[in-house]
Amino acid sequence: MSNKKLSTKPYKGVRDFYPEDWMFQKWMFWKMSEVCERFGYQNYNASPLEPSELYEAKSGSEMINNETYNLIDRGDRRVTVRPEMTPTVARMVANRARELPKPIRWYSIPNLFRYERPQKGRLREHYQLNVDIFGSDSIQADIEVIQIGAELMKSLGAQEKDFEILVNNRKIITTLIQQYTDSTEDLYKISKLIDKKKKLTTEEFNSSISEILSERSEEFINTLETTNLENAQEFADKEDIDNTLSIITKLSALGHTNVRFDLTLMRGFDYYTDIVFEFFDTHPDNNRSLFGGGRYNDLLDIFDMEKIPAVGFGMGDVTAKDFLETHGLMPQLTSHTKVYIGALDTSSLAAAETLANNLREESINTELDFSCRKYDKLIQSADKKMVPWFIAVGEDEVASNTYSIKNTITGEQKNSLSIEDIISLVSN
């Protein structure tokens, strides 16, 4: 055996969730679930292991080779730890396409894994809310999923001034690029450059476009930066423009006044077919994309299935937490344990245990500390564990069968309470 001391740190780019950390995660998951279910979405889940062929069929071998965790199982099968949920949900829908009632409204909050360089807002492992509608090609579906994103931001405490919603149509930007090149390879390269535009300097972006379009690069860049939905009519299909405008107009009518058209919005995945959208933080300390999505009507083609239109988005927990911290919106959470009871001595332990069991019978989560330590040590433990109520049980409490209870958050203390009084107090 090696004498090398094992590290207590987690694997690079992933996280340990201590109880206080997981408390926040559970709060966020609850917020996500509450908003989705308010709109009638059903929760689903799946294994994090998928055949590598699923991602190769969707994204090609480049992602499998460079961005995922892969293994060969004992049956010599190639397996990938899921880097995203969309291929999985598409597979699940394809598997029961005929029996599932349409439209399908599903959401999940899976753990995802991607091999990349850890940085602010991006780790090798994260949780992500996925919201999808399958079986509707109506722009009402696009509007609904964007509205869910806006309602989720509101439920986290954000105001509309804190973020903006950018909307584009992949068909419009594709038509523009095709005015300058008929090469499929160049179209792909330019699309990827536009997707990275906000991360590149002006010089880097212009130089890269120039390498592809040569003398027409300046004209293209100018058109890209000055085109709005009105003058896009010069090159784009009227139906695509009208659909995009309708989405923005209807969202505004619903009260979402922070929606705007952005021709440079691409979203990274190639499976998006037309509408794409992104929620963007407006705070100067965190001026970045928060989450986004779009319409993907052709994804089930990889299963040789009848086309089922779909639209959805994914919201990662890391960027969501960065947003809350930046805007001072982190919740003040307390433990799900409501009462912490500490016995001051061994002779009081039986009474403390009886009190704890009485509270538990009333569905009040109660922790019993039977270490028989001093009062200061006991209440310090209750405070560190973020339990809001503390009761010490000693000789006086045993004799009187009444108790003092202290609120560890406010410092307020109530004395000489019966068990019934305590139940009434902490149940409110």
C-alpha positions as CSV (number, residue, x, y, z in Angstrom):
1,M,0.0,0.0,0.0
2,S,1.1,3.5,-0.7
3,N,2.1,5.7,2.2
4,K,0.9,8.8,0.4
5,K,-1.6,10.8,2.4
6,L,-5.0,11.0,0.7
7,S,-6.4,14.4,0.1
8,T,-9.6,15.5,1.8
9,K,-10.4,17.8,-1.1
10,P,-13.0,16.9,-3.8
11,Y,-12.1,16.1,-7.4
12,K,-11.2,19.2,-9.3
13,G,-14.2,21.0,-10.7
14,V,-16.8,19.3,-8.5
15,R,-18.3,20.1,-5.1
16,D,-19.0,18.7,-1.7
17,F,-22.3,19.7,-0.3
18,Y,-22.2,20.0,3.5
19,P,-25.6,20.3,5.2
20,E,-25.7,24.1,5.0
21,D,-24.7,24.0,1.3
22,W,-27.3,21.3,0.5
23,M,-29.9,23.3,2.3
24,F,-29.4,26.1,-0.3
25,Q,-29.5,23.5,-3.1
26,K,-32.8,22.1,-1.8
27,W,-34.2,25.5,-1.5
28,M,-33.3,26.3,-5.1
29,F,-34.6,23.0,-6.4
30,W,-37.9,23.7,-4.5
31,K,-38.2,27.1,-6.2
32,M,-37.6,25.6,-9.6
33,S,-40.1,22.8,-9.0
34,E,-42.7,25.2,-7.7
35,V,-42.6,27.4,-10.7
36,C,-42.6,24.6,-13.2
37,E,-45.5,22.7,-11.6
38,R,-47.5,26.0,-11.4
39,F,-47.5,25.8,-15.2
40,G,-48.5,22.2,-15.3
41,Y,-45.1,20.5,-15.9
42,Q,-44.4,17.0,-14.7
43,N,-41.1,16.0,-13.1
44,Y,-39.1,13.1,-14.6
45,N,-35.6,11.7,-14.1
46,A,-33.2,9.2,-15.7
47,S,-29.8,7.6,-15.2
48,P,-26.6,9.7,-15.7
49,L,-25.2,6.9,-17.9
50,E,-26.0,6.9,-21.6
51,P,-24.6,5.1,-24.6
52,S,-21.9,7.3,-26.2
53,E,-23.7,6.9,-29.6
54,L,-26.5,9.1,-28.4
55,Y,-24.3,12.1,-28.0
56,E,-22.3,11.3,-31.2
57,A,-25.5,11.2,-33.2
58,K,-26.6,14.6,-31.8
59,S,-23.3,16.5,-31.6
60,G,-20.7,14.5,-33.4
61,S,-17.6,12.8,-32.0
62,E,-15.8,16.1,-31.1
63,M,-17.8,16.6,-27.9
64,I,-17.4,12.9,-26.9
65,N,-13.7,13.1,-27.4
66,N,-13.0,16.4,-25.7
67,E,-15.8,17.4,-23.3
68,T,-17.2,14.3,-21.7
69,Y,-16.4,11.5,-19.2
70,N,-16.4,8.2,-21.0
71,L,-15.8,4.6,-20.0
72,I,-15.9,1.1,-21.4
73,D,-18.1,-1.2,-19.4
74,R,-17.5,-4.9,-18.7
75,G,-19.7,-5.8,-21.7
76,D,-17.3,-3.7,-23.9
77,R,-20.0,-1.0,-24.4
78,R,-19.0,2.6,-24.7
79,V,-20.8,4.7,-22.0
80,T,-20.8,8.5,-21.4
81,V,-21.7,10.3,-18.2
82,R,-24.4,12.7,-19.3
83,P,-23.1,16.2,-20.1
84,E,-26.7,17.5,-20.8
85,M,-30.2,16.3,-20.4
86,T,-31.8,17.2,-23.8
87,P,-30.7,14.0,-25.7
88,T,-31.9,11.9,-22.8
89,V,-35.4,13.5,-22.7
90,A,-35.6,13.2,-26.5
91,R,-34.7,9.5,-26.2
92,M,-37.4,9.0,-23.5
93,V,-40.0,10.8,-25.6
94,A,-39.1,8.8,-28.7
95,N,-39.4,5.6,-26.8
96,R,-43.1,6.3,-25.9
97,A,-44.0,8.8,-28.6
98,R,-47.3,7.3,-29.5
99,E,-48.6,6.8,-26.0
100,L,-47.6,10.0,-24.4
101,P,-50.4,12.7,-24.4
102,K,-49.4,15.8,-26.3
103,P,-48.2,18.4,-25.6
104,I,-45.7,16.9,-23.2
105,R,-44.7,19.3,-20.5
106,W,-41.8,17.9,-18.5
107,Y,-39.1,19.2,-16.2
108,S,-36.1,17.7,-14.4
109,I,-33.2,18.9,-12.2
110,P,-30.4,16.4,-13.1
111,N,-26.7,16.3,-12.1
112,L,-24.6,16.9,-15.3
113,F,-20.9,16.3,-15.9
114,R,-18.6,17.9,-18.5
115,Y,-14.9,17.8,-18.8
116,E,-13.7,21.4,-19.1
117,R,-11.6,24.0,-17.4
118,P,-13.3,25.1,-14.2
119,Q,-14.0,28.8,-14.0
120,K,-16.5,31.3,-12.6
121,G,-20.0,30.1,-13.4
122,R,-18.8,26.8,-15.0
123,L,-17.7,23.7,-13.2
124,R,-17.2,20.1,-14.3
125,E,-20.3,19.1,-12.4
126,H,-23.5,21.0,-11.9
127,Y,-27.2,20.7,-11.4
128,Q,-29.5,22.1,-14.1
129,L,-33.2,22.7,-14.4
130,N,-34.5,21.5,-17.7
131,V,-37.9,22.6,-19.0
132,D,-39.3,21.2,-22.2
133,I,-42.5,21.1,-24.3
134,F,-42.8,18.4,-26.9
135,G,-45.6,18.2,-29.5
136,S,-46.4,21.9,-30.2
137,D,-45.1,24.1,-32.9
138,S,-47.1,27.1,-31.8
139,I,-45.3,30.2,-30.7
140,Q,-47.4,30.0,-27.6
141,A,-45.1,27.2,-26.5
142,D,-42.0,29.4,-27.1
143,I,-43.7,32.2,-25.1
144,E,-44.6,29.8,-22.3
145,V,-41.1,28.5,-21.7
146,I,-39.6,32.0,-21.7
147,Q,-42.4,33.1,-19.3
148,I,-41.4,30.2,-17.0
149,G,-37.8,31.5,-17.0
150,A,-39.0,35.0,-16.1
151,E,-41.3,33.7,-13.3
152,L,-38.4,31.7,-12.0
153,M,-36.2,34.8,-11.8
154,K,-39.0,36.6,-10.0
155,S,-39.4,33.7,-7.5
156,L,-35.7,34.0,-6.7
157,G,-36.2,37.6,-5.8
158,A,-35.0,39.3,-9.0
159,Q,-36.6,42.4,-10.5
160,E,-36.8,42.9,-14.3
161,K,-34.1,45.6,-14.1
162,D,-31.7,42.9,-12.9
163,F,-31.7,40.9,-16.1
164,E,-32.8,41.1,-19.7
165,I,-34.2,38.5,-22.1
166,L,-32.5,38.3,-25.5
167,V,-34.4,36.7,-28.4
168,N,-33.2,35.7,-31.8
169,N,-34.2,33.3,-34.6
170,R,-31.5,30.9,-36.0
171,K,-33.2,31.0,-39.4
172,I,-32.7,34.8,-39.6
173,I,-29.0,34.7,-38.8
174,T,-28.5,31.7,-41.0
175,T,-30.1,33.5,-43.9
176,L,-27.9,36.5,-43.3
177,I,-24.7,34.4,-43.3
178,Q,-25.9,32.7,-46.5
179,Q,-25.9,36.2,-48.2
180,Y,-22.1,36.1,-47.8
181,T,-21.1,32.5,-48.4
182,D,-22.6,29.3,-49.8
183,S,-20.1,27.1,-48.1
184,T,-21.6,24.9,-45.4
185,E,-18.2,24.8,-43.6
186,D,-18.0,28.6,-43.6
187,L,-21.6,28.9,-42.4
188,Y,-20.7,26.6,-39.4
189,K,-17.5,28.5,-38.6
190,I,-19.2,31.9,-38.7
191,S,-22.1,30.6,-36.6
192,K,-19.6,29.4,-33.9
193,L,-17.7,32.8,-34.0
194,I,-21.0,34.7,-33.5
195,D,-21.8,32.4,-30.6
196,K,-18.5,33.3,-29.0
197,K,-18.6,37.0,-29.9
198,K,-19.3,38.4,-26.4
199,K,-16.2,36.5,-25.2
200,L,-13.9,37.8,-27.9
201,T,-12.3,41.2,-28.3
202,T,-13.5,43.3,-31.3
203,E,-10.2,42.8,-32.9
204,E,-10.3,39.0,-32.4
205,F,-13.8,38.7,-33.8
206,N,-13.2,41.0,-36.8
207,S,-10.0,39.2,-37.7
208,S,-11.5,35.8,-37.6
209,I,-14.4,36.9,-39.8
210,S,-12.0,38.4,-42.2
211,E,-10.2,35.1,-42.6
212,I,-13.4,33.6,-43.8
213,L,-15.1,36.4,-45.8
214,S,-12.1,38.4,-46.9
215,E,-13.1,41.7,-48.5
216,R,-16.8,41.2,-47.6
217,S,-16.1,40.9,-43.9
218,E,-16.5,44.6,-43.0
219,E,-19.9,44.7,-44.7
220,F,-21.0,41.5,-42.9
221,I,-19.9,42.8,-39.5
222,N,-21.7,46.1,-40.1
223,T,-24.9,44.3,-41.1
224,L,-24.6,42.0,-38.1
225,E,-24.3,44.9,-35.7
226,T,-27.0,47.2,-37.2
227,T,-29.7,44.7,-38.2
228,N,-33.0,44.9,-36.2
229,L,-36.3,43.0,-36.9
230,E,-37.4,45.8,-39.2
231,N,-34.5,46.0,-41.6
232,A,-34.0,42.2,-41.4
233,Q,-36.8,42.1,-44.0
234,E,-34.1,42.9,-46.6
235,F,-32.8,39.3,-46.4
236,A,-34.9,37.2,-44.1
237,D,-38.1,35.3,-44.5
238,K,-41.2,37.3,-43.4
239,E,-42.7,34.4,-41.5
240,D,-39.5,34.1,-39.4
241,I,-39.5,37.8,-38.7
242,D,-43.2,37.9,-37.8
243,N,-42.9,34.9,-35.4
244,T,-39.9,36.5,-33.6
245,L,-41.7,39.8,-33.4
246,S,-44.9,38.2,-32.1
247,I,-43.0,36.4,-29.3
248,I,-41.4,39.7,-28.1
249,T,-44.7,41.6,-28.4
250,K,-46.7,39.0,-26.5
251,L,-44.1,38.8,-23.8
252,S,-44.2,42.5,-23.4
253,A,-48.0,42.4,-23.2
254,L,-47.7,39.9,-20.4
255,G,-45.6,42.5,-18.5
256,H,-42.1,41.4,-19.5
257,T,-40.7,44.7,-20.6
258,N,-37.0,43.6,-20.6
259,V,-37.2,41.5,-23.8
260,R,-35.2,42.6,-26.8
261,F,-34.0,41.2,-30.2
262,D,-30.3,40.3,-30.5
263,L,-29.2,39.1,-33.9
264,T,-25.8,37.9,-32.5
265,L,-27.5,35.4,-30.1
266,M,-26.8,31.9,-31.3
267,R,-26.8,29.5,-28.4
268,G,-24.0,26.9,-28.6
269,F,-25.9,23.7,-29.5
270,D,-26.3,22.9,-33.2
271,Y,-29.8,21.3,-32.7
272,Y,-31.6,24.6,-32.3
273,T,-33.7,25.2,-35.4
274,D,-35.2,28.7,-35.1
275,I,-36.2,30.6,-31.9
276,V,-33.4,30.9,-29.4
277,F,-33.4,33.0,-26.2
278,E,-31.1,33.9,-23.3
279,F,-31.5,35.4,-19.9
280,F,-28.6,37.9,-19.3
281,D,-27.5,39.5,-16.0
282,T,-27.4,43.3,-16.2
283,H,-25.2,43.7,-13.1
284,P,-21.7,45.1,-14.1
285,D,-20.0,42.6,-11.7
286,N,-21.7,39.6,-13.3
287,N,-22.5,40.8,-16.8
288,R,-23.0,37.4,-18.4
289,S,-25.5,34.8,-19.7
290,L,-27.5,33.2,-16.9
291,F,-29.4,30.5,-18.9
292,G,-31.2,30.0,-22.1
293,G,-32.7,27.7,-24.7
294,G,-34.7,27.6,-27.8
295,R,-36.7,25.5,-30.3
296,Y,-35.4,22.2,-31.5
297,N,-37.8,20.6,-33.9
298,D,-35.5,18.0,-35.5
299,L,-33.8,16.3,-32.5
300,L,-35.9,13.1,-32.7
301,D,-34.6,12.6,-36.2
302,I,-31.6,10.8,-34.8
303,F,-34.0,8.0,-33.6
304,D,-35.5,7.8,-37.1
305,M,-38.8,8.9,-35.6
306,E,-41.7,11.1,-36.9
307,K,-40.8,14.7,-36.3
308,I,-42.0,16.1,-32.9
309,P,-41.6,19.8,-32.4
310,A,-40.0,20.9,-29.1
311,V,-38.8,23.9,-27.2
312,G,-37.1,24.3,-23.9
313,F,-34.3,25.7,-21.8
314,G,-31.8,24.7,-19.2
315,M,-30.8,26.8,-16.1
316,G,-27.7,25.8,-14.2
317,D,-27.4,26.0,-10.4
318,V,-23.9,27.6,-10.4
319,T,-24.8,30.6,-12.5
320,A,-28.1,31.0,-10.6
321,K,-26.2,31.1,-7.3
322,D,-23.7,33.6,-8.7
323,F,-26.6,35.8,-9.7
324,L,-28.2,35.7,-6.2
325,E,-24.8,36.5,-4.5
326,T,-24.1,39.4,-6.9
327,H,-27.5,41.0,-6.3
328,G,-27.6,40.3,-2.6
329,L,-30.5,37.9,-2.9
330,M,-29.2,34.9,-1.1
331,P,-31.9,33.5,1.2
332,Q,-31.6,33.4,5.0
333,L,-32.2,29.7,5.5
334,T,-32.8,27.8,8.7
335,S,-32.6,24.1,9.4
336,H,-35.6,21.8,8.8
337,T,-35.0,20.9,12.4
338,K,-37.3,23.3,14.4
339,V,-36.2,22.6,18.0
340,Y,-32.9,21.7,19.6
341,I,-33.2,20.1,23.1
342,G,-30.1,19.7,25.3
343,A,-30.0,17.8,28.5
344,L,-27.8,19.6,31.1
345,D,-27.1,16.5,33.2
346,T,-27.7,12.7,33.1
347,S,-30.6,12.9,35.6
348,S,-32.5,15.2,33.2
349,L,-31.9,13.1,30.1
350,A,-35.2,11.1,30.5
351,A,-37.3,14.2,30.7
352,A,-35.5,15.8,27.7
353,E,-36.1,12.6,25.7
354,T,-39.8,12.6,26.7
355,L,-40.1,16.3,25.6
356,A,-38.4,15.5,22.3
357,N,-40.7,12.6,21.6
358,N,-43.8,14.7,22.4
359,L,-42.7,17.3,19.9
360,R,-41.9,14.7,17.2
361,E,-45.4,13.2,17.7
362,E,-46.8,16.6,16.7
363,S,-44.6,16.5,13.5
364,I,-42.2,19.0,14.9
365,N,-38.6,18.1,13.8
366,T,-36.6,17.9,17.0
367,E,-32.9,17.1,17.7
368,L,-32.0,15.7,21.1
369,D,-28.5,16.4,22.4
370,F,-27.7,13.8,25.0
371,S,-24.1,14.8,25.6
372,C,-25.0,16.6,28.9
373,R,-22.7,19.6,28.2
374,K,-22.9,23.1,29.6
375,Y,-25.7,25.4,28.5
376,D,-23.3,27.7,26.4
377,K,-22.0,24.7,24.5
378,L,-25.4,23.3,23.8
379,I,-26.9,26.6,22.5
380,Q,-23.8,27.2,20.4
381,S,-24.4,23.8,18.6
382,A,-28.0,24.8,18.0
383,D,-26.9,28.1,16.5
384,K,-24.3,26.6,14.3
385,K,-26.8,24.0,13.0
386,M,-29.2,26.9,12.2
387,V,-32.0,25.4,14.4
388,P,-34.3,28.3,15.3
389,W,-35.5,27.1,18.8
390,F,-33.4,25.9,21.7
391,I,-34.6,24.3,25.0
392,A,-32.3,23.3,27.8
393,V,-33.5,20.7,30.3
394,G,-32.1,20.5,33.8
395,E,-33.2,19.9,37.3
396,D,-35.5,23.0,37.5
397,E,-37.3,21.9,34.3
398,V,-37.8,18.4,35.5
399,A,-39.2,19.6,38.8
400,S,-41.6,22.2,37.4
401,N,-42.4,20.3,34.1
402,T,-42.1,23.7,32.4
403,Y,-39.4,25.0,30.1
404,S,-37.7,28.1,28.8
405,I,-37.3,28.3,25.0
406,K,-35.0,30.6,23.1
407,N,-35.1,31.8,19.6
408,T,-31.6,31.5,18.3
409,I,-32.2,33.9,15.5
410,T,-33.8,36.8,17.4
411,G,-32.4,36.1,20.8
412,E,-36.0,36.3,22.3
413,Q,-36.7,33.9,25.2
414,K,-40.0,32.8,26.7
415,N,-40.0,31.2,30.2
416,S,-42.2,28.7,32.2
417,L,-43.9,27.2,29.1
418,S,-45.8,23.9,29.2
419,I,-45.3,21.3,26.5
420,E,-48.6,22.4,25.0
421,D,-47.4,26.1,24.9
422,I,-44.2,25.0,23.2
423,I,-46.1,23.0,20.6
424,S,-48.3,26.0,19.9
425,L,-45.4,28.4,19.7
426,V,-43.1,26.5,17.3
427,S,-45.9,25.2,15.1
428,N,-46.7,28.8,14.0
